[in-house]
Amino acid sequence: MAGKKKAVKYASNWLNASIVGIQFPVAIALGYFWGKWMDGLFGTEPWLTIIFSIFGIAAGFVNLFRITAAAAREEERLSKEEETSDGEP
């Protein structure tokens, strides 16, 4: 039973990390379209599109680093937990 719980924890960790593939392009697209809308509103084309696209790219990278760091910490915690439980009878 304990092995099944460990497998679920590892799968959950990798599932959380796999969301990066969705969040990265969504952040970029949101920045682009927000900038495009603002350009239409203020007549500043293409400057706000460029600026908000850069913000979207930055937000995508921030999410990438946060998620991968959290996944690495969780992976390390699970491996330490596994090491300590292996030594117990």
HTML snippet that shows the backbone in 3Dmol.js (N, CA, C, O; Angstrom):
<script src="https://3Dmol.org/build/3Dmol-min.js"></script>
<div id="view" style="width:600px;height:400px;position:relative"></div>
<script>
const pdb = `
ATOM      1  N   MET A   1       0.819  -1.191   0.000  1.00  0.00           N
ATOM      2  CA  MET A   1       0.000   0.000   0.000  1.00  0.00           C
ATOM      3  C   MET A   1       0.866   1.260   0.000  1.00  0.00           C
ATOM      4  O   MET A   1       0.530   2.253  -0.646  1.00  0.00           O
ATOM      5  N   ALA A   2       1.984   1.212   0.731  1.00  0.00           N
ATOM      6  CA  ALA A   2       2.862   2.377   0.809  1.00  0.00           C
ATOM      7  C   ALA A   2       3.494   2.664  -0.553  1.00  0.00           C
ATOM      8  O   ALA A   2       3.710   3.822  -0.911  1.00  0.00           O
ATOM      9  N   GLY A   3       3.786   1.613  -1.305  1.00  0.00           N
ATOM     10  CA  GLY A   3       4.365   1.781  -2.635  1.00  0.00           C
ATOM     11  C   GLY A   3       3.407   2.482  -3.580  1.00  0.00           C
ATOM     12  O   GLY A   3       3.822   3.271  -4.429  1.00  0.00           O
ATOM     13  N   LYS A   4       2.129   2.191  -3.427  1.00  0.00           N
ATOM     14  CA  LYS A   4       1.117   2.831  -4.275  1.00  0.00           C
ATOM     15  C   LYS A   4       1.006   4.313  -3.952  1.00  0.00           C
ATOM     16  O   LYS A   4       0.845   5.137  -4.853  1.00  0.00           O
ATOM     17  N   LYS A   5       1.091   4.656  -2.669  1.00  0.00           N
ATOM     18  CA  LYS A   5       1.028   6.066  -2.268  1.00  0.00           C
ATOM     19  C   LYS A   5       2.228   6.836  -2.804  1.00  0.00           C
ATOM     20  O   LYS A   5       2.091   7.979  -3.240  1.00  0.00           O
ATOM     21  N   LYS A   6       3.407   6.209  -2.773  1.00  0.00           N
ATOM     22  CA  LYS A   6       4.601   6.850  -3.314  1.00  0.00           C
ATOM     23  C   LYS A   6       4.458   7.081  -4.804  1.00  0.00           C
ATOM     24  O   LYS A   6       4.827   8.138  -5.314  1.00  0.00           O
ATOM     25  N   ALA A   7       3.927   6.096  -5.497  1.00  0.00           N
ATOM     26  CA  ALA A   7       3.743   6.230  -6.937  1.00  0.00           C
ATOM     27  C   ALA A   7       2.769   7.351  -7.262  1.00  0.00           C
ATOM     28  O   ALA A   7       2.966   8.089  -8.227  1.00  0.00           O
ATOM     29  N   VAL A   8       1.728   7.481  -6.468  1.00  0.00           N
ATOM     30  CA  VAL A   8       0.744   8.556  -6.678  1.00  0.00           C
ATOM     31  C   VAL A   8       1.393   9.910  -6.412  1.00  0.00           C
ATOM     32  O   VAL A   8       1.133  10.870  -7.137  1.00  0.00           O
ATOM     33  N   LYS A   9       2.234  10.002  -5.384  1.00  0.00           N
ATOM     34  CA  LYS A   9       2.914  11.256  -5.075  1.00  0.00           C
ATOM     35  C   LYS A   9       3.846  11.658  -6.214  1.00  0.00           C
ATOM     36  O   LYS A   9       3.870  12.821  -6.616  1.00  0.00           O
ATOM     37  N   TYR A  10       4.615  10.696  -6.736  1.00  0.00           N
ATOM     38  CA  TYR A  10       5.515  10.982  -7.853  1.00  0.00           C
ATOM     39  C   TYR A  10       4.723  11.395  -9.100  1.00  0.00           C
ATOM     40  O   TYR A  10       5.106  12.335  -9.796  1.00  0.00           O
ATOM     41  N   ALA A  11       3.636  10.701  -9.374  1.00  0.00           N
ATOM     42  CA  ALA A  11       2.816  11.034 -10.541  1.00  0.00           C
ATOM     43  C   ALA A  11       2.196  12.411 -10.389  1.00  0.00           C
ATOM     44  O   ALA A  11       2.124  13.172 -11.354  1.00  0.00           O
ATOM     45  N   SER A  12       1.751  12.734  -9.191  1.00  0.00           N
ATOM     46  CA  SER A  12       1.168  14.045  -8.926  1.00  0.00           C
ATOM     47  C   SER A  12       2.213  15.140  -9.124  1.00  0.00           C
ATOM     48  O   SER A  12       1.913  16.198  -9.678  1.00  0.00           O
ATOM     49  N   ASN A  13       3.428  14.886  -8.672  1.00  0.00           N
ATOM     50  CA  ASN A  13       4.511  15.849  -8.832  1.00  0.00           C
ATOM     51  C   ASN A  13       4.790  16.113 -10.307  1.00  0.00           C
ATOM     52  O   ASN A  13       4.930  17.268 -10.710  1.00  0.00           O
ATOM     53  N   TRP A  14       4.872  15.072 -11.109  1.00  0.00           N
ATOM     54  CA  TRP A  14       5.156  15.248 -12.537  1.00  0.00           C
ATOM     55  C   TRP A  14       3.967  15.836 -13.280  1.00  0.00           C
ATOM     56  O   TRP A  14       4.147  16.547 -14.269  1.00  0.00           O
ATOM     57  N   LEU A  15       2.780  15.558 -12.827  1.00  0.00           N
ATOM     58  CA  LEU A  15       1.596  16.157 -13.439  1.00  0.00           C
ATOM     59  C   LEU A  15       1.588  17.665 -13.202  1.00  0.00           C
ATOM     60  O   LEU A  15       1.278  18.444 -14.104  1.00  0.00           O
ATOM     61  N   ASN A  16       1.931  18.064 -11.987  1.00  0.00           N
ATOM     62  CA  ASN A  16       2.023  19.494 -11.689  1.00  0.00           C
ATOM     63  C   ASN A  16       3.105  20.166 -12.535  1.00  0.00           C
ATOM     64  O   ASN A  16       2.923  21.300 -12.978  1.00  0.00           O
ATOM     65  N   ALA A  17       4.211  19.491 -12.760  1.00  0.00           N
ATOM     66  CA  ALA A  17       5.293  20.059 -13.566  1.00  0.00           C
ATOM     67  C   ALA A  17       4.920  20.114 -15.046  1.00  0.00           C
ATOM     68  O   ALA A  17       5.408  20.986 -15.765  1.00  0.00           O
ATOM     69  N   SER A  18       4.085  19.220 -15.510  1.00  0.00           N
ATOM     70  CA  SER A  18       3.736  19.194 -16.925  1.00  0.00           C
ATOM     71  C   SER A  18       2.843  20.356 -17.338  1.00  0.00           C
ATOM     72  O   SER A  18       2.672  20.601 -18.532  1.00  0.00           O
ATOM     73  N   ILE A  19       2.279  21.064 -16.393  1.00  0.00           N
ATOM     74  CA  ILE A  19       1.416  22.199 -16.690  1.00  0.00           C
ATOM     75  C   ILE A  19       2.206  23.345 -17.327  1.00  0.00           C
ATOM     76  O   ILE A  19       1.615  24.250 -17.914  1.00  0.00           O
ATOM     77  N   VAL A  20       3.528  23.311 -17.214  1.00  0.00           N
ATOM     78  CA  VAL A  20       4.380  24.340 -17.812  1.00  0.00           C
ATOM     79  C   VAL A  20       4.139  24.436 -19.308  1.00  0.00           C
ATOM     80  O   VAL A  20       4.158  25.533 -19.866  1.00  0.00           O
ATOM     81  N   GLY A  21       3.915  23.314 -19.961  1.00  0.00           N
ATOM     82  CA  GLY A  21       3.684  23.300 -21.399  1.00  0.00           C
ATOM     83  C   GLY A  21       2.442  24.061 -21.815  1.00  0.00           C
ATOM     84  O   GLY A  21       2.325  24.481 -22.966  1.00  0.00           O
ATOM     85  N   ILE A  22       1.526  24.239 -20.898  1.00  0.00           N
ATOM     86  CA  ILE A  22       0.309  24.993 -21.182  1.00  0.00           C
ATOM     87  C   ILE A  22       0.459  26.437 -20.714  1.00  0.00           C
ATOM     88  O   ILE A  22       0.085  27.362 -21.435  1.00  0.00           O
ATOM     89  N   GLN A  23       0.996  26.636 -19.526  1.00  0.00           N
ATOM     90  CA  GLN A  23       1.074  27.972 -18.946  1.00  0.00           C
ATOM     91  C   GLN A  23       2.012  28.899 -19.709  1.00  0.00           C
ATOM     92  O   GLN A  23       1.742  30.097 -19.802  1.00  0.00           O
ATOM     93  N   PHE A  24       3.084  28.386 -20.246  1.00  0.00           N
ATOM     94  CA  PHE A  24       4.053  29.232 -20.940  1.00  0.00           C
ATOM     95  C   PHE A  24       3.436  29.908 -22.170  1.00  0.00           C
ATOM     96  O   PHE A  24       3.493  31.134 -22.260  1.00  0.00           O
ATOM     97  N   PRO A  25       2.856  29.176 -23.110  1.00  0.00           N
ATOM     98  CA  PRO A  25       2.252  29.858 -24.259  1.00  0.00           C
ATOM     99  C   PRO A  25       1.009  30.680 -23.905  1.00  0.00           C
ATOM    100  O   PRO A  25       0.724  31.680 -24.564  1.00  0.00           O
ATOM    101  N   VAL A  26       0.276  30.272 -22.883  1.00  0.00           N
ATOM    102  CA  VAL A  26      -0.901  31.051 -22.477  1.00  0.00           C
ATOM    103  C   VAL A  26      -0.473  32.415 -21.946  1.00  0.00           C
ATOM    104  O   VAL A  26      -1.104  33.424 -22.261  1.00  0.00           O
ATOM    105  N   ALA A  27       0.581  32.460 -21.152  1.00  0.00           N
ATOM    106  CA  ALA A  27       1.073  33.742 -20.629  1.00  0.00           C
ATOM    107  C   ALA A  27       1.519  34.656 -21.768  1.00  0.00           C
ATOM    108  O   ALA A  27       1.241  35.855 -21.743  1.00  0.00           O
ATOM    109  N   ILE A  28       2.202  34.104 -22.757  1.00  0.00           N
ATOM    110  CA  ILE A  28       2.646  34.886 -23.897  1.00  0.00           C
ATOM    111  C   ILE A  28       1.450  35.388 -24.701  1.00  0.00           C
ATOM    112  O   ILE A  28       1.407  36.555 -25.088  1.00  0.00           O
ATOM    113  N   ALA A  29       0.492  34.519 -24.949  1.00  0.00           N
ATOM    114  CA  ALA A  29      -0.692  34.902 -25.725  1.00  0.00           C
ATOM    115  C   ALA A  29      -1.507  35.968 -24.995  1.00  0.00           C
ATOM    116  O   ALA A  29      -1.988  36.913 -25.620  1.00  0.00           O
ATOM    117  N   LEU A  30      -1.664  35.826 -23.690  1.00  0.00           N
ATOM    118  CA  LEU A  30      -2.391  36.838 -22.931  1.00  0.00           C
ATOM    119  C   LEU A  30      -1.708  38.197 -23.014  1.00  0.00           C
ATOM    120  O   LEU A  30      -2.371  39.219 -23.196  1.00  0.00           O
ATOM    121  N   GLY A  31      -0.393  38.210 -22.881  1.00  0.00           N
ATOM    122  CA  GLY A  31       0.351  39.458 -23.002  1.00  0.00           C
ATOM    123  C   GLY A  31       0.195  40.075 -24.376  1.00  0.00           C
ATOM    124  O   GLY A  31      -0.004  41.284 -24.498  1.00  0.00           O
ATOM    125  N   TYR A  32       0.283  39.257 -25.408  1.00  0.00           N
ATOM    126  CA  TYR A  32       0.153  39.750 -26.790  1.00  0.00           C
ATOM    127  C   TYR A  32      -1.232  40.345 -27.034  1.00  0.00           C
ATOM    128  O   TYR A  32      -1.354  41.468 -27.523  1.00  0.00           O
ATOM    129  N   PHE A  33      -2.260  39.597 -26.696  1.00  0.00           N
ATOM    130  CA  PHE A  33      -3.616  40.070 -26.983  1.00  0.00           C
ATOM    131  C   PHE A  33      -4.014  41.250 -26.099  1.00  0.00           C
ATOM    132  O   PHE A  33      -4.763  42.125 -26.535  1.00  0.00           O
ATOM    133  N   TRP A  34      -3.524  41.282 -24.870  1.00  0.00           N
ATOM    134  CA  TRP A  34      -3.792  42.438 -24.015  1.00  0.00           C
ATOM    135  C   TRP A  34      -3.142  43.687 -24.627  1.00  0.00           C
ATOM    136  O   TRP A  34      -3.757  44.752 -24.676  1.00  0.00           O
ATOM    137  N   GLY A  35      -1.900  43.545 -25.089  1.00  0.00           N
ATOM    138  CA  GLY A  35      -1.208  44.661 -25.739  1.00  0.00           C
ATOM    139  C   GLY A  35      -1.887  45.087 -27.022  1.00  0.00           C
ATOM    140  O   GLY A  35      -1.992  46.281 -27.304  1.00  0.00           O
ATOM    141  N   LYS A  36      -2.347  44.129 -27.800  1.00  0.00           N
ATOM    142  CA  LYS A  36      -3.062  44.433 -29.050  1.00  0.00           C
ATOM    143  C   LYS A  36      -4.338  45.217 -28.743  1.00  0.00           C
ATOM    144  O   LYS A  36      -4.650  46.184 -29.438  1.00  0.00           O
ATOM    145  N   TRP A  37      -5.074  44.811 -27.714  1.00  0.00           N
ATOM    146  CA  TRP A  37      -6.293  45.510 -27.330  1.00  0.00           C
ATOM    147  C   TRP A  37      -5.982  46.932 -26.856  1.00  0.00           C
ATOM    148  O   TRP A  37      -6.674  47.886 -27.212  1.00  0.00           O
ATOM    149  N   MET A  38      -4.924  47.054 -26.045  1.00  0.00           N
ATOM    150  CA  MET A  38      -4.538  48.373 -25.550  1.00  0.00           C
ATOM    151  C   MET A  38      -4.081  49.280 -26.695  1.00  0.00           C
ATOM    152  O   MET A  38      -4.361  50.479 -26.677  1.00  0.00           O
ATOM    153  N   ASP A  39      -3.388  48.729 -27.683  1.00  0.00           N
ATOM    154  CA  ASP A  39      -2.989  49.512 -28.862  1.00  0.00           C
ATOM    155  C   ASP A  39      -4.214  50.035 -29.598  1.00  0.00           C
ATOM    156  O   ASP A  39      -4.241  51.190 -30.024  1.00  0.00           O
ATOM    157  N   GLY A  40      -5.212  49.199 -29.746  1.00  0.00           N
ATOM    158  CA  GLY A  40      -6.439  49.637 -30.408  1.00  0.00           C
ATOM    159  C   GLY A  40      -7.160  50.715 -29.617  1.00  0.00           C
ATOM    160  O   GLY A  40      -7.763  51.625 -30.186  1.00  0.00           O
ATOM    161  N   LEU A  41      -7.092  50.601 -28.312  1.00  0.00           N
ATOM    162  CA  LEU A  41      -7.764  51.562 -27.436  1.00  0.00           C
ATOM    163  C   LEU A  41      -7.079  52.928 -27.456  1.00  0.00           C
ATOM    164  O   LEU A  41      -7.744  53.962 -27.512  1.00  0.00           O
ATOM    165  N   PHE A  42      -5.750  52.922 -27.411  1.00  0.00           N
ATOM    166  CA  PHE A  42      -4.995  54.166 -27.319  1.00  0.00           C
ATOM    167  C   PHE A  42      -4.361  54.608 -28.630  1.00  0.00           C
ATOM    168  O   PHE A  42      -3.826  55.715 -28.699  1.00  0.00           O
ATOM    169  N   GLY A  43      -4.401  53.785 -29.670  1.00  0.00           N
ATOM    170  CA  GLY A  43      -3.805  54.127 -30.955  1.00  0.00           C
ATOM    171  C   GLY A  43      -2.291  54.197 -30.924  1.00  0.00           C
ATOM    172  O   GLY A  43      -1.696  55.048 -31.585  1.00  0.00           O
ATOM    173  N   THR A  44      -1.672  53.330 -30.178  1.00  0.00           N
ATOM    174  CA  THR A  44      -0.206  53.334 -30.029  1.00  0.00           C
ATOM    175  C   THR A  44       0.462  52.162 -30.738  1.00  0.00           C
ATOM    176  O   THR A  44       1.576  51.771 -30.390  1.00  0.00           O
ATOM    177  N   GLU A  45      -0.217  51.611 -31.722  1.00  0.00           N
ATOM    178  CA  GLU A  45       0.272  50.401 -32.382  1.00  0.00           C
ATOM    179  C   GLU A  45       1.673  50.591 -32.922  1.00  0.00           C
ATOM    180  O   GLU A  45       1.913  51.631 -33.536  1.00  0.00           O
ATOM    181  N   PRO A  46       2.584  49.718 -32.758  1.00  0.00           N
ATOM    182  CA  PRO A  46       2.640  48.379 -32.166  1.00  0.00           C
ATOM    183  C   PRO A  46       3.280  48.362 -30.790  1.00  0.00           C
ATOM    184  O   PRO A  46       3.616  47.288 -30.292  1.00  0.00           O
ATOM    185  N   TRP A  47       3.459  49.520 -30.154  1.00  0.00           N
ATOM    186  CA  TRP A  47       4.288  49.598 -28.953  1.00  0.00           C
ATOM    187  C   TRP A  47       3.734  48.819 -27.769  1.00  0.00           C
ATOM    188  O   TRP A  47       4.481  48.089 -27.117  1.00  0.00           O
ATOM    189  N   LEU A  48       2.476  48.952 -27.480  1.00  0.00           N
ATOM    190  CA  LEU A  48       1.935  48.222 -26.330  1.00  0.00           C
ATOM    191  C   LEU A  48       1.875  46.718 -26.593  1.00  0.00           C
ATOM    192  O   LEU A  48       2.014  45.918 -25.668  1.00  0.00           O
ATOM    193  N   THR A  49       1.669  46.337 -27.847  1.00  0.00           N
ATOM    194  CA  THR A  49       1.711  44.915 -28.184  1.00  0.00           C
ATOM    195  C   THR A  49       3.087  44.342 -27.891  1.00  0.00           C
ATOM    196  O   THR A  49       3.208  43.255 -27.327  1.00  0.00           O
ATOM    197  N   ILE A  50       4.120  45.074 -28.274  1.00  0.00           N
ATOM    198  CA  ILE A  50       5.493  44.617 -28.031  1.00  0.00           C
ATOM    199  C   ILE A  50       5.775  44.556 -26.523  1.00  0.00           C
ATOM    200  O   ILE A  50       6.312  43.566 -26.025  1.00  0.00           O
ATOM    201  N   ILE A  51       5.412  45.613 -25.813  1.00  0.00           N
ATOM    202  CA  ILE A  51       5.692  45.675 -24.372  1.00  0.00           C
ATOM    203  C   ILE A  51       4.974  44.562 -23.627  1.00  0.00           C
ATOM    204  O   ILE A  51       5.577  43.872 -22.805  1.00  0.00           O
ATOM    205  N   PHE A  52       3.682  44.386 -23.911  1.00  0.00           N
ATOM    206  CA  PHE A  52       2.931  43.354 -23.185  1.00  0.00           C
ATOM    207  C   PHE A  52       3.312  41.944 -23.637  1.00  0.00           C
ATOM    208  O   PHE A  52       3.184  40.994 -22.864  1.00  0.00           O
ATOM    209  N   SER A  53       3.774  41.799 -24.865  1.00  0.00           N
ATOM    210  CA  SER A  53       4.305  40.492 -25.284  1.00  0.00           C
ATOM    211  C   SER A  53       5.553  40.148 -24.487  1.00  0.00           C
ATOM    212  O   SER A  53       5.740  39.003 -24.076  1.00  0.00           O
ATOM    213  N   ILE A  54       6.406  41.143 -24.270  1.00  0.00           N
ATOM    214  CA  ILE A  54       7.606  40.931 -23.450  1.00  0.00           C
ATOM    215  C   ILE A  54       7.210  40.598 -22.010  1.00  0.00           C
ATOM    216  O   ILE A  54       7.810  39.726 -21.382  1.00  0.00           O
ATOM    217  N   PHE A  55       6.194  41.299 -21.489  1.00  0.00           N
ATOM    218  CA  PHE A  55       5.698  40.976 -20.151  1.00  0.00           C
ATOM    219  C   PHE A  55       5.170  39.539 -20.102  1.00  0.00           C
ATOM    220  O   PHE A  55       5.386  38.831 -19.118  1.00  0.00           O
ATOM    221  N   GLY A  56       4.482  39.114 -21.156  1.00  0.00           N
ATOM    222  CA  GLY A  56       3.968  37.746 -21.216  1.00  0.00           C
ATOM    223  C   GLY A  56       5.084  36.718 -21.237  1.00  0.00           C
ATOM    224  O   GLY A  56       5.004  35.680 -20.581  1.00  0.00           O
ATOM    225  N   ILE A  57       6.128  37.021 -21.999  1.00  0.00           N
ATOM    226  CA  ILE A  57       7.283  36.120 -22.042  1.00  0.00           C
ATOM    227  C   ILE A  57       7.940  36.042 -20.662  1.00  0.00           C
ATOM    228  O   ILE A  57       8.295  34.960 -20.193  1.00  0.00           O
ATOM    229  N   ALA A  58       8.095  37.207 -20.018  1.00  0.00           N
ATOM    230  CA  ALA A  58       8.687  37.222 -18.671  1.00  0.00           C
ATOM    231  C   ALA A  58       7.818  36.437 -17.694  1.00  0.00           C
ATOM    232  O   ALA A  58       8.333  35.675 -16.876  1.00  0.00           O
ATOM    233  N   ALA A  59       6.508  36.622 -17.777  1.00  0.00           N
ATOM    234  CA  ALA A  59       5.603  35.882 -16.886  1.00  0.00           C
ATOM    235  C   ALA A  59       5.691  34.381 -17.144  1.00  0.00           C
ATOM    236  O   ALA A  59       5.637  33.586 -16.206  1.00  0.00           O
ATOM    237  N   GLY A  60       5.824  33.990 -18.404  1.00  0.00           N
ATOM    238  CA  GLY A  60       5.980  32.576 -18.733  1.00  0.00           C
ATOM    239  C   GLY A  60       7.236  31.988 -18.122  1.00  0.00           C
ATOM    240  O   GLY A  60       7.211  30.882 -17.584  1.00  0.00           O
ATOM    241  N   PHE A  61       8.350  32.735 -18.204  1.00  0.00           N
ATOM    242  CA  PHE A  61       9.594  32.249 -17.612  1.00  0.00           C
ATOM    243  C   PHE A  61       9.512  32.202 -16.086  1.00  0.00           C
ATOM    244  O   PHE A  61      10.029  31.272 -15.467  1.00  0.00           O
ATOM    245  N   VAL A  62       8.865  33.196 -15.478  1.00  0.00           N
ATOM    246  CA  VAL A  62       8.706  33.178 -14.023  1.00  0.00           C
ATOM    247  C   VAL A  62       7.913  31.937 -13.605  1.00  0.00           C
ATOM    248  O   VAL A  62       8.285  31.250 -12.653  1.00  0.00           O
ATOM    249  N   ASN A  63       6.820  31.652 -14.320  1.00  0.00           N
ATOM    250  CA  ASN A  63       6.036  30.443 -14.029  1.00  0.00           C
ATOM    251  C   ASN A  63       6.871  29.189 -14.237  1.00  0.00           C
ATOM    252  O   ASN A  63       6.809  28.254 -13.439  1.00  0.00           O
ATOM    253  N   LEU A  64       7.648  29.173 -15.308  1.00  0.00           N
ATOM    254  CA  LEU A  64       8.515  28.029 -15.590  1.00  0.00           C
ATOM    255  C   LEU A  64       9.461  27.771 -14.429  1.00  0.00           C
ATOM    256  O   LEU A  64       9.580  26.638 -13.963  1.00  0.00           O
ATOM    257  N   PHE A  65      10.139  28.822 -13.956  1.00  0.00           N
ATOM    258  CA  PHE A  65      11.094  28.658 -12.862  1.00  0.00           C
ATOM    259  C   PHE A  65      10.404  28.284 -11.562  1.00  0.00           C
ATOM    260  O   PHE A  65      10.921  27.454 -10.814  1.00  0.00           O
ATOM    261  N   ARG A  66       9.253  28.873 -11.272  1.00  0.00           N
ATOM    262  CA  ARG A  66       8.528  28.534 -10.043  1.00  0.00           C
ATOM    263  C   ARG A  66       8.095  27.079 -10.028  1.00  0.00           C
ATOM    264  O   ARG A  66       8.287  26.376  -9.036  1.00  0.00           O
ATOM    265  N   ILE A  67       7.516  26.635 -11.118  1.00  0.00           N
ATOM    266  CA  ILE A  67       6.988  25.271 -11.169  1.00  0.00           C
ATOM    267  C   ILE A  67       8.113  24.242 -11.137  1.00  0.00           C
ATOM    268  O   ILE A  67       8.014  23.234 -10.437  1.00  0.00           O
ATOM    269  N   THR A  68       9.181  24.490 -11.892  1.00  0.00           N
ATOM    270  CA  THR A  68      10.274  23.520 -11.892  1.00  0.00           C
ATOM    271  C   THR A  68      10.998  23.502 -10.547  1.00  0.00           C
ATOM    272  O   THR A  68      11.438  22.442 -10.101  1.00  0.00           O
ATOM    273  N   ALA A  69      11.127  24.659  -9.894  1.00  0.00           N
ATOM    274  CA  ALA A  69      11.753  24.678  -8.568  1.00  0.00           C
ATOM    275  C   ALA A  69      10.886  23.938  -7.554  1.00  0.00           C
ATOM    276  O   ALA A  69      11.398  23.188  -6.722  1.00  0.00           O
ATOM    277  N   ALA A  70       9.581  24.148  -7.624  1.00  0.00           N
ATOM    278  CA  ALA A  70       8.678  23.443  -6.703  1.00  0.00           C
ATOM    279  C   ALA A  70       8.715  21.939  -6.964  1.00  0.00           C
ATOM    280  O   ALA A  70       8.694  21.146  -6.022  1.00  0.00           O
ATOM    281  N   ALA A  71       8.770  21.545  -8.226  1.00  0.00           N
ATOM    282  CA  ALA A  71       8.835  20.121  -8.565  1.00  0.00           C
ATOM    283  C   ALA A  71      10.148  19.510  -8.071  1.00  0.00           C
ATOM    284  O   ALA A  71      10.169  18.384  -7.574  1.00  0.00           O
ATOM    285  N   ALA A  72      11.238  20.260  -8.213  1.00  0.00           N
ATOM    286  CA  ALA A  72      12.531  19.752  -7.746  1.00  0.00           C
ATOM    287  C   ALA A  72      12.547  19.602  -6.228  1.00  0.00           C
ATOM    288  O   ALA A  72      13.064  18.616  -5.703  1.00  0.00           O
ATOM    289  N   ARG A  73      11.976  20.590  -5.519  1.00  0.00           N
ATOM    290  CA  ARG A  73      11.914  20.492  -4.055  1.00  0.00           C
ATOM    291  C   ARG A  73      11.070  19.301  -3.630  1.00  0.00           C
ATOM    292  O   ARG A  73      11.444  18.565  -2.717  1.00  0.00           O
ATOM    293  N   GLU A  74       9.944  19.113  -4.282  1.00  0.00           N
ATOM    294  CA  GLU A  74       9.063  17.995  -3.939  1.00  0.00           C
ATOM    295  C   GLU A  74       9.736  16.652  -4.247  1.00  0.00           C
ATOM    296  O   GLU A  74       9.624  15.697  -3.480  1.00  0.00           O
ATOM    297  N   GLU A  75      10.430  16.601  -5.375  1.00  0.00           N
ATOM    298  CA  GLU A  75      11.153  15.374  -5.747  1.00  0.00           C
ATOM    299  C   GLU A  75      12.228  15.058  -4.705  1.00  0.00           C
ATOM    300  O   GLU A  75      12.396  13.905  -4.307  1.00  0.00           O
ATOM    301  N   GLU A  76      12.942  16.078  -4.274  1.00  0.00           N
ATOM    302  CA  GLU A  76      13.983  15.889  -3.257  1.00  0.00           C
ATOM    303  C   GLU A  76      13.367  15.446  -1.930  1.00  0.00           C
ATOM    304  O   GLU A  76      13.897  14.560  -1.259  1.00  0.00           O
ATOM    305  N   ARG A  77      12.251  16.063  -1.558  1.00  0.00           N
ATOM    306  CA  ARG A  77      11.572  15.695  -0.318  1.00  0.00           C
ATOM    307  C   ARG A  77      11.097  14.247  -0.368  1.00  0.00           C
ATOM    308  O   ARG A  77      11.226  13.509   0.609  1.00  0.00           O
ATOM    309  N   LEU A  78      10.550  13.846  -1.508  1.00  0.00           N
ATOM    310  CA  LEU A  78      10.074  12.469  -1.644  1.00  0.00           C
ATOM    311  C   LEU A  78      11.222  11.467  -1.614  1.00  0.00           C
ATOM    312  O   LEU A  78      11.081  10.384  -1.045  1.00  0.00           O
ATOM    313  N   SER A  79      12.349  11.813  -2.217  1.00  0.00           N
ATOM    314  CA  SER A  79      13.480  10.885  -2.197  1.00  0.00           C
ATOM    315  C   SER A  79      14.076  10.782  -0.797  1.00  0.00           C
ATOM    316  O   SER A  79      14.492   9.699  -0.386  1.00  0.00           O
ATOM    317  N   LYS A  80      14.125  11.898  -0.055  1.00  0.00           N
ATOM    318  CA  LYS A  80      14.599  11.829   1.333  1.00  0.00           C
ATOM    319  C   LYS A  80      13.641  11.015   2.188  1.00  0.00           C
ATOM    320  O   LYS A  80      14.061  10.232   3.041  1.00  0.00           O
ATOM    321  N   GLU A  81      12.350  11.208   1.951  1.00  0.00           N
ATOM    322  CA  GLU A  81      11.336  10.453   2.690  1.00  0.00           C
ATOM    323  C   GLU A  81      11.461   8.964   2.391  1.00  0.00           C
ATOM    324  O   GLU A  81      11.290   8.125   3.275  1.00  0.00           O
ATOM    325  N   GLU A  82      11.760   8.648   1.138  1.00  0.00           N
ATOM    326  CA  GLU A  82      11.925   7.252   0.731  1.00  0.00           C
ATOM    327  C   GLU A  82      13.162   6.643   1.382  1.00  0.00           C
ATOM    328  O   GLU A  82      13.136   5.488   1.806  1.00  0.00           O
ATOM    329  N   GLU A  83      14.275   7.434   1.465  1.00  0.00           N
ATOM    330  CA  GLU A  83      15.492   6.950   2.095  1.00  0.00           C
ATOM    331  C   GLU A  83      15.284   6.652   3.573  1.00  0.00           C
ATOM    332  O   GLU A  83      15.769   5.643   4.085  1.00  0.00           O
ATOM    333  N   THR A  84      14.563   7.534   4.254  1.00  0.00           N
ATOM    334  CA  THR A  84      14.333   7.313   5.684  1.00  0.00           C
ATOM    335  C   THR A  84      13.398   6.148   5.926  1.00  0.00           C
ATOM    336  O   THR A  84      13.557   5.425   6.910  1.00  0.00           O
ATOM    337  N   SER A  85      12.432   5.951   5.056  1.00  0.00           N
ATOM    338  CA  SER A  85      11.501   4.839   5.255  1.00  0.00           C
ATOM    339  C   SER A  85      12.132   3.504   4.868  1.00  0.00           C
ATOM    340  O   SER A  85      11.702   2.458   5.352  1.00  0.00           O
ATOM    341  N   ASP A  86      13.160   3.525   3.991  1.00  0.00           N
ATOM    342  CA  ASP A  86      13.832   2.280   3.629  1.00  0.00           C
ATOM    343  C   ASP A  86      14.633   1.718   4.795  1.00  0.00           C
ATOM    344  O   ASP A  86      14.783   0.502   4.917  1.00  0.00           O
ATOM    345  N   GLY A  87      15.150   2.595   5.653  1.00  0.00           N
ATOM    346  CA  GLY A  87      15.939   2.142   6.778  1.00  0.00           C
ATOM    347  C   GLY A  87      15.108   1.579   7.920  1.00  0.00           C
ATOM    348  O   GLY A  87      15.638   0.913   8.810  1.00  0.00           O
ATOM    349  N   GLU A  88      13.809   1.845   7.895  1.00  0.00           N
ATOM    350  CA  GLU A  88      12.942   1.358   8.969  1.00  0.00           C
ATOM    351  C   GLU A  88      12.471  -0.058   8.669  1.00  0.00           C
ATOM    352  O   GLU A  88      12.251  -0.400   7.507  1.00  0.00           O
ATOM    353  N   PRO A  89      12.312  -0.890   9.706  1.00  0.00           N
ATOM    354  CA  PRO A  89      11.851  -2.270   9.470  1.00  0.00           C
ATOM    355  C   PRO A  89      10.368  -2.344   9.188  1.00  0.00           C
ATOM    356  O   PRO A  89       9.835  -3.432   8.971  1.00  0.00           O
TER     357      PRO A  89
END
`;
const viewer = $3Dmol.createViewer("view");
viewer.addModel(pdb, "pdb");
viewer.setStyle({}, {cartoon: {color: "spectrum"}});
viewer.zoomTo();
viewer.render();
</script>
